[in-house]
Amino acid sequence: MRSFFSDISGQSIGIGIVTAVVGYTSSVAVVINGLHAVGASSGQITSGLAILCAAMGLCGIGLSLATRMPVSTAWSTPGMALLSTLPTPTGGYSAAVGAFVVTGVLIMIAGLWSPLGRLITRIPRPIAGAMLAGILFKLCLAPVTALGEVPKFAVPVILTWLVVGRFYRLWAAPAALVVALAAMAFDGQGNAQQLALPTLVFVRPSFDWQTLVSIALPLFIVTMASQNIPGLAVLNTYGYHAQTRPAFLSTGGLSAVTALLGSPTINLAAITAALCAGPDAHPQPERRYTAAVVAGLFYVLIFPLLAAIATSLVTASSPILIEAAAGLALVGAFGTSMLGALQDEKQRLPALATFLVTASGFSLYGIGAAFWGLCAGLVVHFLYTAANMSTTKVKKSAT
């Protein structure tokens, strides 16, 4: 800690605060919407959101201080978008919590047993990107739907997102959320809550194979493919070579434990990681870890106090307007996923199969569309791979 106080600067404090505020406000509506979709009550959402912020902050602080690298942690925004597309599990929220526990354990196993991590990385990137795009598609349509249902509120939200994004892209989604919340307050929706410590609610997990296949497996794949692996890549880009074992063990283990209080999965940050790892945090790379520590302190000390207010505003307000704000926050991720899915012409058909099945909302045997979309893409991928190999062998034998 002595070296931390000598390394910290006003610049790193400012970037740390910006990182925390942008990370929280840009997608908190996605988190609340996702937990509500899988059956959480308002009290359970408040508990889960509060402990989620604390876990993110503590994990980021611990990893950054231990490694002297700007290791930022976050919630899985694509994973929370996945929950928003699913029906309430048969076993209710306790079954969803059981899936959160299993997801955390799987991330830990990926840290301890490298073949599992390699297996995830061997899923063709176009297919992984198409699955994520299919998950995000419905939410990204919400702003358009809101234009038809509540145009007087949707228009200011979308215009705010466009105008702010033109000049300050990182602040576009937070600004749109603020306007959406102001519109709800103007319309008399939502119940104001006083700033208070949230009440933590224990949730006894239950486990059934349908929920584990529908939630735990896709959540694990999405978290690894769209959060943990890109998060490591961002650090590598700035010259930080973080070890996967401590990162996965800490995020996975803490996720499994805090799930008992309703918290979903935490992981390495991908988007906000660049803020703390870049030169804006500090000219000297060895001192940029302090920005990640400051962001973690904000998550621990400030945002849990806002859990009750955020939950009451979002859950008691017009669902379509909140979905619109959440959808605007995910448009960039959707575009990146679609680009990655369709760029390789050889993988385009498997990627399209994955996207279409995932986006359809198709469900069979109680198992959600994300799993079946992944299966469809892999089947088409291996079918065409085998066909191409056979064709190549025939041409070689003919020559």
C-alpha positions, 0 to 999 in steps of 0.5 A: 500500500505504501507504493500504491500511495506513492504511485497514485496521481490525480490523473489516475484518480480521474480515470478510475472514477470515469471507468467506474461511472461509465461501467456502471451507468452504461449497462446497469439496466441490462443487469437489472432487466436480466435478473428480473427476467429469470424470476428475481424479486425486487429485494433479490435484485437489490441484494444481487446488484449490491454484492455484484458491485462489491465483488467486482470492486474487491476482485479488481483491487486485489488483482491490480495490487497483487500484479501491479497491472491495471486489471479491471473487473466487470459484470458480464453485460452480454451474459445479462443480455442472455438472461433477458432473452430467457423465460423464467426457469422452471425452478424459479430464481433459485435455479438461476442462482444454481446456474450462476454457481456452476458458471463460476465453478466452470470459470475456475476449472478453466483456470486450473485445467487449461484444456477447458480454456483451450476448448472455449478458444477453439470454438470458431470465432464467427460462431461465438460472435454470431451466438452473441449477436443473436443474444443481443439482437432482441434487445437492440430492437427495443429502441425501435419498438419503443419509438412505436409504443412511447415515441414522446419518451423514446425520441429524446432517449435515442437523440441523446444517445446519437448526439452524445455519442457523436462527441463522447462515445463512452458517455452515450449510453449513460446519457441515454439512461439518464434521459430515460430515467428522467422521462420515467420520473416525469411520467410518474413511474417508479418509486423513489427510494432513500439512499440506504444500505441494501439488505442482502438476501440469501438465495438457496440454489437449486440445480436442474439440467435444463437450467444448467444447459440453458443458462450456465453453459451459454453464460460460461461461453459468452463470458469467456469468449466476449469478456475474459479472453478480450479482457486479456487481449486488451491488457496484452495490447498495452504490454501487460501479460496477465496470467490466466490462472489467478484471474480466472480462479479469483473471478470464478471463485468469487462469482460462485460464492456471491451467487448465493446472495443473488449476484451473477457472474463477474469477469475481466473487463473488456471495454472499460479495461482500455481506460485504465490500461491506456496512457490516459491513466498515467504516462508511466505504464507501471503506475496505471494499476492505481486507476483500476484500484480507484475504480474498484474502490468506487464500486465497493464504496459508492455503487452498493448504496445505489442498488435499491434506487436503481432497482426500484426505478428500473423494475417499476418503470416502463419495461420497453423504455428501459429495454430501449436504454439497454439496447442502445448500450449494446448496439456497439457490441452487436455490430462488433459481433456481427462483423466478426461473425460474417467477415470470414466467407468460409464460416459465414453459413455456420455463423448465420445458422447460429445467429438465426437460431439464437435470435429466433428464441427457439426452445426445446426440452426447456433449453434456450435458443443460445445453446441450440444456436451454438449446436446448429452452428457447430453442426454446419461448421463440421458438416462443411469442413468434412465436405471440403476435406472430402472434396480436397482428397478427391481432387488430390487423388484425381491428380 
